[in-house]
């Protein structure tokens, strides 16, 4: 880069300097979310719903036996859909074969050694699919910390640049935060808060 120095007597107004500051904070997950889906079919919507709710109760009881609290279990969604018999004559002739109800429950734990037991209990209670996701439960505080680190890095860079050029720093006139990165907005964020 080319640097142009202008004698202070020729400067009618203060100049501006733009610097960037970045920071990386490596963290490990402290929370696991296990998402479990249960399914039940029934000849009528009420039967399908009752069947899936009975399975849900079995899962809730199994999770409580493992030490999870009611606040650790969340109902993510409930769906009810008709299942049609195939008909080669087209959609106009379709008949409902059964109704399928699905419930998705998310169990949250900070005790990673319980994950295997939670998955086993879910399978025993009739869960048809499971997935896990790991995250930080203190993400807002981590964002504050990494933001302070980035601002300190920008301030240090501005001071170093000003000292090297022999100029004095004035007041900060603007600050912009780039929150467009995936890692900044990702809820689960297990490794890095940028």
Rosetta blueprint (number, residue, H / E / L):
1 X L
2 X L
3 X L
4 X L
5 X L
6 X L
7 X L
8 X H
9 X H
10 X H
11 X L
12 X L
13 X L
14 X L
15 X L
16 X L
17 X L
18 X L
19 X L
20 X L
21 X L
22 X L
23 X L
24 X L
25 X E
26 X E
27 X L
28 X L
29 X L
30 X L
31 X E
32 X E
33 X E
34 X E
35 X E
36 X E
37 X E
38 X E
39 X E
40 X E
41 X E
42 X E
43 X L
44 X L
45 X H
46 X H
47 X H
48 X H
49 X H
50 X H
51 X H
52 X H
53 X H
54 X H
55 X H
56 X H
57 X H
58 X H
59 X H
60 X H
61 X H
62 X H
63 X H
64 X H
65 X H
66 X L
67 X L
68 X L
69 X L
70 X H
71 X H
72 X H
73 X E
74 X E
75 X E
76 X E
77 X E
78 X E
79 X E
80 X E
81 X E
82 X E
83 X E
84 X E
85 X L
86 X L
87 X L
88 X L
89 X L
90 X L
91 X H
92 X H
93 X H
94 X L
95 X L
96 X E
97 X E
98 X E
99 X E
100 X E
101 X E
102 X E
103 X E
104 X E
105 X E
106 X E
107 X E
108 X E
109 X E
110 X L
111 X L
112 X H
113 X H
114 X H
115 X H
116 X H
117 X H
118 X H
119 X H
120 X H
121 X H
122 X H
123 X H
124 X H
125 X L
126 X L
127 X E
128 X E
129 X E
130 X E
131 X E
132 X E
133 X E
134 X E
135 X E
136 X L
137 X L
138 X L
139 X H
140 X H
141 X H
142 X H
143 X H
144 X H
145 X H
146 X H
147 X H
148 X H
149 X H
150 X H
151 X H
152 X H
153 X H
154 X H
155 X H
156 X H
157 X H
158 X H
159 X H
160 X H
161 X H
162 X H
163 X H
164 X H
165 X H
166 X L
167 X L
168 X L
169 X L
170 X L
171 X L
172 X L
173 X L
174 X L
175 X L
176 X L
177 X L
178 X L
179 X L
180 X L
181 X L
182 X H
183 X H
184 X H
185 X H
186 X L
187 X L
188 X L
189 X L
190 X L
191 X L
192 X E
193 X E
194 X L
